[in-house]
Amino acid sequence: MDSTNCYLDMFAVMNDSDLEAARELALSLRDWLENDGCYPPDYSEEEVREYLGHVLRRTACVRV
């Protein structure tokens, strides 16, 4: 997985209010990171975790 592209795509679809796509990307990125995947190199681990949490909370009621 390209964690940078996933992170940026997640940000873009959130801005477009596509909550279903945002949740799919967030879950994929979370799973990747939890299984020792690398964080996007241009972003801090804290920044990624914070935004990922935000997306997952905002999309909690969305079924994927």
C-alpha distances in whole Angstrom, upper triangle without the diagonal:
4,6,9,9,8,11,13,13,14,16,18,18,20,22,23,23,21,21,19,16,16,16,14,11,13,13,9,8,12,11,8,10,13,12,12,8,9,10,10,13,16,16,18,17,20,19,15,17,20,18,16,19,21,19,19,23,23,22,23,26,23,23,19
4,6,6,6,9,10,11,12,14,15,17,18,20,21,22,21,21,20,17,16,17,15,12,13,14,11,9,13,13,10,11,15,14,13,10,9,9,8,10,12,13,16,15,18,17,14,16,19,17,16,19,20,18,19,23,23,22,24,26,24,24,21
4,6,5,6,9,10,10,12,14,15,16,18,20,21,19,19,19,16,14,15,14,10,11,12,9,7,10,11,8,9,12,13,12,8,7,6,5,9,10,10,12,12,15,13,10,12,15,14,12,16,17,16,16,20,20,20,21,24,22,23,20
4,5,5,6,8,10,11,12,14,15,17,18,20,19,19,19,16,14,16,15,11,12,15,12,10,13,14,12,12,16,16,15,11,9,8,5,7,8,9,12,12,15,13,10,13,15,13,13,16,17,16,18,21,21,20,23,25,23,24,22
4,5,5,6,8,10,10,12,14,15,16,18,17,17,17,14,13,15,14,10,12,14,12,10,14,15,13,14,17,18,17,14,12,11,8,11,11,12,15,15,18,15,13,16,17,15,14,18,18,16,18,21,20,20,22,25,22,23,20
4,6,5,6,9,10,11,12,14,15,16,14,15,14,11,10,11,10,6,8,10,8,7,10,12,10,12,15,16,16,12,12,10,9,12,13,13,15,14,16,14,11,13,15,12,11,15,15,13,14,18,17,16,19,21,19,19,16
4,5,5,6,9,10,11,13,14,15,14,14,15,12,10,12,11,8,8,11,10,7,10,13,11,11,15,16,16,13,12,9,8,11,11,10,12,12,13,11,8,11,12,9,8,12,13,11,13,16,16,15,18,21,19,20,18
4,5,5,6,9,10,11,12,14,14,14,16,12,10,13,13,10,11,14,13,11,14,16,15,15,19,20,20,16,15,12,9,12,11,11,14,14,16,13,10,14,14,11,11,15,14,12,15,18,17,17,20,22,20,21,19
4,5,5,6,8,10,11,12,11,12,13,9,8,11,11,8,10,13,12,11,14,16,15,16,19,20,21,17,17,14,12,15,15,14,17,17,18,15,13,15,16,13,12,16,15,12,15,17,16,15,18,20,18,19,17
4,5,5,6,9,10,10,9,9,10,8,5,8,9,6,7,10,10,9,12,14,14,15,17,19,20,17,16,14,13,16,15,14,16,16,16,14,11,13,13,10,9,12,11,8,11,14,12,12,15,17,15,16,14
4,6,5,6,9,10,10,11,13,10,8,11,12,9,10,13,14,12,14,17,17,17,20,22,22,19,18,15,13,16,14,13,15,16,16,12,11,13,12,9,9,12,11,9,12,14,13,13,16,18,17,19,17
4,5,5,6,9,9,11,13,10,8,12,13,11,12,15,15,15,17,20,19,20,23,24,25,21,21,18,16,18,17,16,18,19,19,16,14,17,16,12,13,16,14,12,15,17,15,14,18,20,17,19,18
4,5,5,6,5,7,9,7,6,9,10,9,11,14,14,14,16,19,19,20,22,24,25,22,22,19,18,21,20,18,21,21,21,18,16,17,17,13,13,15,14,10,13,15,13,12,15,16,14,16,15
4,5,5,6,6,9,8,6,9,11,10,10,14,15,14,16,19,19,20,22,24,25,23,22,19,18,21,20,18,20,20,19,16,14,16,14,11,11,13,10,8,11,12,9,10,13,15,13,15,15
4,5,8,9,12,11,9,13,15,14,14,17,18,18,19,22,23,23,25,27,28,25,24,21,19,22,20,19,21,21,21,17,16,18,16,13,14,16,13,11,14,15,12,13,17,18,16,19,18
4,5,8,11,10,9,13,14,14,15,18,19,19,21,23,24,24,27,29,29,27,26,24,22,24,23,22,24,24,24,21,19,21,19,16,16,18,15,13,16,17,14,13,17,17,15,18,17
4,6,9,9,8,11,13,13,14,17,18,18,20,22,23,24,26,28,29,27,27,24,23,26,24,23,24,24,24,21,19,20,19,15,15,16,14,11,13,14,10,10,14,14,12,15,15
4,6,6,6,9,10,11,12,14,16,17,18,20,21,22,24,26,28,25,25,23,22,25,24,23,25,24,24,21,19,20,19,16,15,17,14,11,13,14,11,10,13,13,10,12,12
4,6,5,6,9,10,10,12,14,15,16,18,20,21,22,24,26,24,24,22,22,25,24,22,24,23,22,20,18,18,17,14,13,14,12,8,10,11,8,6,9,10,7,10,10
4,5,5,6,9,10,11,12,14,15,17,18,20,21,23,25,23,24,22,22,26,26,24,25,24,24,22,19,19,19,16,14,15,14,11,11,13,11,7,10,10,6,7,6
4,5,5,6,9,10,11,12,14,15,16,18,20,21,23,21,21,20,19,23,23,21,23,22,23,20,17,18,18,15,13,15,14,11,11,14,12,10,12,13,10,10,8
4,5,5,6,9,10,10,12,14,15,16,18,20,21,19,20,18,17,21,20,18,20,19,19,17,14,15,15,11,10,12,11,7,8,11,10,8,11,12,10,11,10
4,5,5,6,8,10,10,12,14,15,16,18,20,18,19,18,18,22,22,20,21,19,19,17,15,14,15,12,9,11,11,7,6,9,9,6,8,10,7,8,7
4,5,5,6,9,10,11,12,14,15,17,19,17,18,17,18,21,22,20,22,20,21,19,16,16,17,14,11,13,14,10,10,13,13,10,11,13,10,9,6
4,5,5,6,8,10,10,12,14,15,17,14,15,14,14,18,18,17,18,17,18,16,13,13,15,12,9,12,13,9,10,13,13,11,13,15,13,13,10
4,5,5,6,8,10,10,12,14,16,14,15,13,13,17,18,16,16,15,15,14,10,10,12,9,6,9,10,7,7,10,11,9,11,14,12,13,11
4,5,5,6,8,10,10,12,15,13,15,14,15,19,20,18,19,16,17,16,13,12,14,12,9,10,12,10,8,11,13,10,11,13,12,12,10
4,5,5,6,9,10,11,13,11,13,13,14,17,19,17,18,16,18,17,13,13,16,14,11,13,15,12,11,15,16,14,15,17,15,14,11
4,5,5,6,9,10,11,9,10,9,10,14,15,14,15,12,14,14,10,10,13,11,8,11,13,11,11,15,16,14,15,18,17,17,14
4,5,5,6,9,10,9,11,10,12,16,17,15,15,12,13,13,10,9,11,11,7,9,12,11,10,13,15,14,14,17,16,16,15
4,5,5,6,9,8,11,12,14,17,20,18,18,15,16,17,13,12,15,15,11,13,16,14,12,16,18,16,16,19,18,17,15
4,6,5,7,5,8,9,11,14,17,16,16,13,16,16,13,12,16,15,12,14,17,16,15,18,20,19,19,22,20,20,17
4,5,5,4,6,7,10,13,15,14,13,10,12,13,10,10,13,14,11,13,16,15,14,18,20,19,19,22,21,21,19
4,6,7,10,10,14,16,19,17,16,12,14,16,13,11,15,15,12,13,17,16,15,18,20,19,19,22,21,21,19
4,6,9,11,15,17,20,19,18,15,17,19,15,14,18,19,15,17,20,19,18,21,23,22,22,25,24,23,21
4,6,9,13,14,17,16,16,13,16,17,14,14,18,18,16,18,21,21,20,23,25,24,24,27,26,26,23
4,7,10,12,15,14,14,12,15,16,13,13,17,17,15,17,20,19,19,22,24,23,23,26,25,25,22
4,7,8,11,11,11,10,13,14,11,12,16,16,14,17,20,19,19,22,24,24,25,28,26,27,24
4,6,9,8,8,7,10,10,8,10,13,13,12,15,17,17,17,20,22,22,23,26,25,26,23
4,6,6,8,8,11,10,8,11,14,13,12,16,17,17,18,21,22,22,24,27,25,26,24
4,6,8,9,12,11,10,13,16,15,16,19,20,20,21,24,25,25,27,30,29,30,28
4,7,10,12,10,10,14,15,14,15,18,19,19,21,24,24,25,27,30,29,30,28
4,7,8,6,7,10,11,11,12,15,16,16,18,20,21,22,24,27,26,28,26
4,5,5,6,9,10,11,12,14,15,17,18,20,21,23,24,28,27,29,27
4,5,5,6,9,10,10,12,14,15,16,18,20,21,22,26,25,27,25
4,6,5,6,9,10,11,12,14,15,16,18,20,21,24,25,26,26
4,6,5,6,8,10,11,12,14,15,17,18,20,23,23,25,24
4,5,5,6,8,10,11,12,14,15,16,18,21,21,22,21
4,6,5,6,9,10,10,12,14,15,16,20,20,21,21
4,5,5,6,9,10,11,12,14,15,19,19,22,21
4,5,5,6,9,10,10,12,14,17,17,20,19
4,5,5,6,9,10,11,12,15,15,17,16
4,5,5,6,9,10,10,14,15,17,17
4,6,5,6,9,10,13,14,17,17
4,5,5,6,8,11,11,14,14
4,6,5,6,9,9,12,12
4,5,5,9,10,13,14
4,6,8,9,12,14
4,6,5,9,10
4,6,8,10
4,6,10
4,6
4
